[in-house]
Amino acid sequence: MTRFVSSRMRKKVMKGVSWTAQRSFIRPNNQIPLAALCTKPQRVHIVSIKKQRSTDQSSVIPSCLRSPELAQLEAALFVAREPLPIRRLAKLARLSDGTRARALLRELNTFFDDSGSAFRIEHLAGGFQLVTRTQFGPWIRRTIDYSTENRLSNAAMETLSIIAYRQPVTRAEVEAIRGVGAEEMLRQLLDRDLVAVGGRSDDLGRPNFYVTSRYFLRVFGLGRIEELPTIGLESTGNVAQTSGN
């Protein structure tokens, strides 16, 4: 090593570079700590970031998980085209009984509410159905092309209201309350499945009794007919009694 340094020094001196200058140029490089040249701490830092991200994701994923029973119930509600009775729903979802189905329905509705979902399970027409929330109604009506033919006229709405609150009711009773003929309005309501024949009266000629249908409950978002809002029917009752006399 001594011979190597000496020969090297002689070469540098010959070229006009002093050994002192050479040492001052070399020593700072030799004094650089090896830890600064090692990339291992940076890799450890990157790994720690990835672990932190995976921890954050794991805190979100469990809220989206469903048990097999809950997933089966949600799938049965999703494919149903009409409200399903609780026993039918339990059978489709392969649940033990209706009591278990009701408990899972409450759990699923809680999940929808907490997650801000656009859907909710409602009790309609004696069954349960997955529907969109009320606040999305205007947007859905603009998205889906509803024909104007599906809208009821004022006369049809009046006839339907009388049947809903006075059922079972005959055509003569409806006409007495409205003051005009109701044959055409009844025919329209029957064609649209909002009204059904619920039997026959014992009066002369045995006229038909008219009642609201299950589809009526679905359209107006009712679980049963008793959920209709209460209104004063004293005036209509007096008219019906007068027409009977």
Contacts in CASP RR format, 6 or more apart in sequence:
PFRMAT RR
TARGET T0000
AUTHOR 0000-0000-0000
METHOD contacts of the structure
MODEL  1
MTRFVSSRMRKKVMKGVSWTAQRSFIRPNNQIPLAALCTKPQRVHIVSIK
KQRSTDQSSVIPSCLRSPELAQLEAALFVAREPLPIRRLAKLARLSDGTR
ARALLRELNTFFDDSGSAFRIEHLAGGFQLVTRTQFGPWIRRTIDYSTEN
RLSNAAMETLSIIAYRQPVTRAEVEAIRGVGAEEMLRQLLDRDLVAVGGR
SDDLGRPNFYVTSRYFLRVFGLGRIEELPTIGLESTGNVAQTSGN
9 19 0 8 1.000
9 22 0 8 1.000
12 18 0 8 1.000
12 19 0 8 1.000
12 22 0 8 1.000
13 19 0 8 1.000
35 41 0 8 1.000
63 114 0 8 1.000
63 115 0 8 1.000
64 115 0 8 1.000
66 74 0 8 1.000
66 111 0 8 1.000
69 93 0 8 1.000
69 94 0 8 1.000
69 95 0 8 1.000
69 100 0 8 1.000
69 104 0 8 1.000
70 104 0 8 1.000
70 107 0 8 1.000
70 108 0 8 1.000
72 93 0 8 1.000
72 94 0 8 1.000
72 95 0 8 1.000
73 89 0 8 1.000
73 93 0 8 1.000
73 95 0 8 1.000
73 101 0 8 1.000
73 104 0 8 1.000
73 105 0 8 1.000
73 108 0 8 1.000
74 108 0 8 1.000
74 130 0 8 1.000
75 93 0 8 1.000
76 84 0 8 1.000
76 89 0 8 1.000
76 92 0 8 1.000
76 93 0 8 1.000
77 84 0 8 1.000
77 89 0 8 1.000
77 121 0 8 1.000
77 128 0 8 1.000
77 129 0 8 1.000
77 130 0 8 1.000
78 130 0 8 1.000
80 89 0 8 1.000
80 92 0 8 1.000
80 129 0 8 1.000
80 130 0 8 1.000
82 125 0 8 1.000
82 129 0 8 1.000
82 218 0 8 1.000
83 123 0 8 1.000
83 124 0 8 1.000
83 125 0 8 1.000
83 126 0 8 1.000
83 127 0 8 1.000
83 128 0 8 1.000
83 129 0 8 1.000
83 214 0 8 1.000
83 218 0 8 1.000
84 92 0 8 1.000
84 127 0 8 1.000
84 128 0 8 1.000
84 129 0 8 1.000
85 126 0 8 1.000
85 127 0 8 1.000
86 98 0 8 1.000
86 101 0 8 1.000
86 102 0 8 1.000
86 127 0 8 1.000
86 128 0 8 1.000
87 98 0 8 1.000
89 95 0 8 1.000
89 98 0 8 1.000
89 101 0 8 1.000
89 127 0 8 1.000
89 128 0 8 1.000
90 96 0 8 1.000
90 97 0 8 1.000
90 98 0 8 1.000
90 100 0 8 1.000
90 101 0 8 1.000
93 101 0 8 1.000
93 104 0 8 1.000
95 101 0 8 1.000
95 104 0 8 1.000
105 121 0 8 1.000
105 128 0 8 1.000
108 121 0 8 1.000
109 120 0 8 1.000
109 121 0 8 1.000
111 117 0 8 1.000
112 119 0 8 1.000
112 120 0 8 1.000
112 121 0 8 1.000
113 120 0 8 1.000
118 132 0 8 1.000
118 133 0 8 1.000
118 136 0 8 1.000
119 130 0 8 1.000
119 131 0 8 1.000
119 132 0 8 1.000
119 133 0 8 1.000
120 130 0 8 1.000
120 131 0 8 1.000
120 132 0 8 1.000
120 133 0 8 1.000
121 128 0 8 1.000
121 129 0 8 1.000
121 130 0 8 1.000
121 131 0 8 1.000
122 128 0 8 1.000
122 129 0 8 1.000
122 131 0 8 1.000
122 221 0 8 1.000
123 223 0 8 1.000
124 131 0 8 1.000
124 217 0 8 1.000
124 218 0 8 1.000
124 221 0 8 1.000
124 222 0 8 1.000
124 223 0 8 1.000
125 214 0 8 1.000
125 215 0 8 1.000
125 217 0 8 1.000
125 218 0 8 1.000
125 222 0 8 1.000
125 223 0 8 1.000
126 214 0 8 1.000
126 217 0 8 1.000
126 223 0 8 1.000
126 224 0 8 1.000
127 223 0 8 1.000
129 218 0 8 1.000
132 140 0 8 1.000
150 192 0 8 1.000
152 160 0 8 1.000
152 188 0 8 1.000
155 180 0 8 1.000
155 185 0 8 1.000
156 185 0 8 1.000
156 188 0 8 1.000
156 189 0 8 1.000
158 178 0 8 1.000
158 185 0 8 1.000
159 174 0 8 1.000
159 178 0 8 1.000
159 182 0 8 1.000
159 185 0 8 1.000
159 186 0 8 1.000
159 189 0 8 1.000
160 189 0 8 1.000
160 194 0 8 1.000
160 195 0 8 1.000
160 212 0 8 1.000
160 216 0 8 1.000
162 169 0 8 1.000
162 174 0 8 1.000
162 177 0 8 1.000
162 178 0 8 1.000
162 236 0 8 1.000
163 169 0 8 1.000
163 174 0 8 1.000
163 189 0 8 1.000
163 195 0 8 1.000
163 210 0 8 1.000
163 211 0 8 1.000
163 212 0 8 1.000
164 212 0 8 1.000
164 216 0 8 1.000
164 225 0 8 1.000
164 228 0 8 1.000
165 228 0 8 1.000
165 231 0 8 1.000
165 233 0 8 1.000
165 236 0 8 1.000
166 173 0 8 1.000
166 174 0 8 1.000
166 177 0 8 1.000
166 233 0 8 1.000
166 236 0 8 1.000
166 240 0 8 1.000
167 209 0 8 1.000
167 210 0 8 1.000
167 211 0 8 1.000
167 212 0 8 1.000
167 225 0 8 1.000
168 198 0 8 1.000
168 199 0 8 1.000
168 209 0 8 1.000
168 210 0 8 1.000
168 211 0 8 1.000
169 209 0 8 1.000
169 210 0 8 1.000
170 201 0 8 1.000
170 203 0 8 1.000
170 207 0 8 1.000
170 208 0 8 1.000
170 209 0 8 1.000
170 210 0 8 1.000
171 182 0 8 1.000
171 183 0 8 1.000
171 186 0 8 1.000
171 207 0 8 1.000
171 208 0 8 1.000
171 210 0 8 1.000
172 207 0 8 1.000
172 243 0 8 1.000
173 240 0 8 1.000
173 243 0 8 1.000
174 182 0 8 1.000
174 186 0 8 1.000
174 210 0 8 1.000
175 181 0 8 1.000
175 182 0 8 1.000
176 239 0 8 1.000
176 240 0 8 1.000
176 242 0 8 1.000
176 243 0 8 1.000
176 244 0 8 1.000
177 236 0 8 1.000
177 237 0 8 1.000
177 239 0 8 1.000
177 240 0 8 1.000
186 195 0 8 1.000
186 210 0 8 1.000
189 195 0 8 1.000
190 196 0 8 1.000
190 197 0 8 1.000
193 213 0 8 1.000
193 215 0 8 1.000
194 212 0 8 1.000
194 213 0 8 1.000
194 215 0 8 1.000
194 216 0 8 1.000
194 219 0 8 1.000
195 210 0 8 1.000
195 211 0 8 1.000
195 212 0 8 1.000
195 213 0 8 1.000
195 216 0 8 1.000
196 210 0 8 1.000
196 211 0 8 1.000
196 212 0 8 1.000
196 213 0 8 1.000
197 208 0 8 1.000
197 209 0 8 1.000
197 210 0 8 1.000
197 211 0 8 1.000
198 208 0 8 1.000
198 209 0 8 1.000
198 210 0 8 1.000
198 211 0 8 1.000
199 208 0 8 1.000
199 209 0 8 1.000
200 206 0 8 1.000
200 207 0 8 1.000
200 208 0 8 1.000
200 209 0 8 1.000
201 207 0 8 1.000
201 208 0 8 1.000
201 209 0 8 1.000
212 225 0 8 1.000
216 222 0 8 1.000
217 223 0 8 1.000
217 224 0 8 1.000
217 225 0 8 1.000
222 228 0 8 1.000
END
